[in-house]
Amino acid sequence: MSGRREVPVTRLTPSESLAASRMVSVEVPVAIEFNGIGYAVMMATPTDLEDFAIGFALSERIVTSAQEVTEVEALELAQGWLLRIRIAEACFAPVKERVRLRVTDSSCGLCGIEGLEQALRPLPRLQPQFRLENGAIFRALAQLPDHQPLNRATGGVHAAAFCTPDGDIRCTREDVGRHNALDKLVGALARAGVSAGEGFFLLSSRCSYELVEKSATAGCATLVTISTATSLAIDRATAAGITLVGLARPDSALNFTDFPLICGENNN
């Protein structure tokens, strides 16, 4: 089990695009079963999964001590990982009350597999509506602090901004959760009758898979984040035709999907 993966990227500056590579953290769906009942699907790095299983059971208050977890089996499947956790029967009542998927025979793992498939449902394939110059990304980045009043006051919230193809920020929403900020932005655009495909999203966060999925559902084919992307975010963006740019800083950024949407003066 590895927690990292090297991916090809294109390093962007305001004037050029250069081939490079980057190590990213691995993010995969991990389905969790207790005594054969599917409980949840979490997105996680597939390392130390036995520790994760026990810690999750404790955090969810399903067990009160590690000794009440009698067995943990981690299975790698095509869709992700399945954690089969056996707990003492005396602890099983909370699972029955909060179960999210149907009961199955614990020997077949069907419940966990179904949970993994539901977590990675097909995304719409987007077609870009414009070409984006490298400079537009950096213009939007320079403007972002002026559109974060709540963060200026608290220093503790994320922003999601909708930017025009030339890099002007037209709408921004803030929230303590990066996914909540993006939901707010999508809602604001919908209420205003603005198509997300007419511009790009800029987020003050790292990019995990759910931000890609929200962007795809909204119809936005270009997503820029100021921190890095996970492996699953890159895979899902590639599947959806989304140009995913991460580690966007004042002097450079990385294009993780390398779709022919971004162009600079010197493309190598």
Secondary structure, 3 states (H helix, E strand, C coil): CCCEEEEEEEEECCCEEEEEEEEEECCEEEEEEECCEEEEEEEECCCCHHHHHHHHHHHCCCCCCHHHEEEEEEEECCCCEEEEEEECHHHCHHHHHHCCCCECCCCCCHHHHHHHHHHCCCCCCCCCCCCEEHHHHHHHHHHHHHHCHHHHHHCCCEEEEEECCCCCEEEEEEECCHHHHHHHHHHHHHHHCCCHHHCEEEECCCECHHHHHHHHHHCCCEEEECCCECHHHHHHHHHHCCEEEECCCCCCEEECCCCCCEECCEEC
